[in-house]
Amino acid sequence: MTIRVALADDQALVRAGFRALLNAQEDIEVVAEAADGDEAVRVAREHRPDVILMDIRMPGTDGLEATRTISSDGSLAEVHILILTTFEEDEFVFEAIRVGASGFLVKDTEPAELIHAVRVVARGDALLSPGVTRRLIEEFATKAKKVQSPTTLDVLTEREREVVTLVGEGLTNDEIAARLVVSPATAKTHVSRAMIKLNTRDRAQLVVLAYESGLVRPGWAQ
């Protein structure tokens, strides 16, 4: 199945480079482009791409606000957003993940990493493996919002709370399975149920909630 991608960046040259790179892949097709956040929202609604590569800093409506608008639209639940930034330590990136982005990349990332990221996000996974992402979440989680009341987690079983904690520490489903001595399929089921109960859009938001609820404290994840 072909992954349909939209590009949102105010620099035409950047979009052209991404388009050439992605269209050269057999399983990826760039279906639309946008030069600002308003256009990105229109593109999302018109084309329903699998992934939007979203520059966070654009004139007018920026990538953060566009991400917020798209992620809050239930009819666009299958549109996944991958934030692009020139700043690794950027609190706006964390806020974008909080409101629904599935991850982020710096613009000078290697082409192979960009292609891999698009495929990861397209299948509904969060791009949280790079250490810089976890460091960014740790740095801004306690600054951007007060810790939520523990009652936020009352809907979870004890095992699901344990799983959410491990997700927040940056473990994959396979790593969670090994830690809890269960099958990867069982670990995935626990993660999925926790996401449904907590009304999180994807794994990235689950990580944010793990920090904001106090299940994971900055400095725990290695």
ZIDAUR-V620180 format. One record per pair of residues at least 12 apart in sequence whose C-alpha atoms are under 7 Angstrom apart, sorted by the first residue. I is the first residue (numbers start at 1). GAP is how many residues later the second one is. Records with the same first field share a line. If there is no record, write none. Layout:
BEGIN
I=GAP, GAP
END
This chain:
BEGIN
1=26
2=25, 26, 27
3=24, 25, 26, 47, 119
4=24, 25, 26, 27, 45, 46, 47
5=24, 25, 26, 44, 45, 46, 47
6=24, 25, 26, 27, 43, 45, 46, 47
7=25, 26, 27, 45, 46, 47
8=25, 26, 27, 28, 32, 45, 46, 47
9=25, 26, 27, 45, 46, 49
10=25, 26, 48
22=93
36=22, 23, 24, 25, 26
37=21, 24, 25, 26, 29
38=23, 28
40=26
41=25, 29
48=31
49=30
50=28, 29, 30, 72
51=28, 29, 30, 31, 67, 71
52=28, 29, 30
53=28, 29, 30, 31
54=27, 28, 29, 30
55=28, 29, 30
56=27, 28, 29
64=28, 32
67=29, 33, 34
68=31, 32
71=28, 29
80=21, 22, 41, 42
81=20, 21
82=19, 20, 21, 22
83=18, 20, 21, 22
84=20, 21, 22, 23
85=20, 21, 22
86=20, 21
87=19
88=18
89=47
91=49
94=42, 43, 46
97=107, 108
98=107, 110
100=101, 105
102=19, 24, 25, 100, 102
103=23, 24, 25, 101
104=23
125=78
126=76, 77, 78
128=76
138=80, 81
141=67, 70, 71
142=70
146=66
147=65, 66, 67
148=64, 65
149=64
150=63
155=42
156=38
160=30, 34
163=27, 28
164=27, 46
165=45, 50, 51
167=40
168=39, 42, 43, 48
169=47, 51, 52
170=51
173=14, 15
END
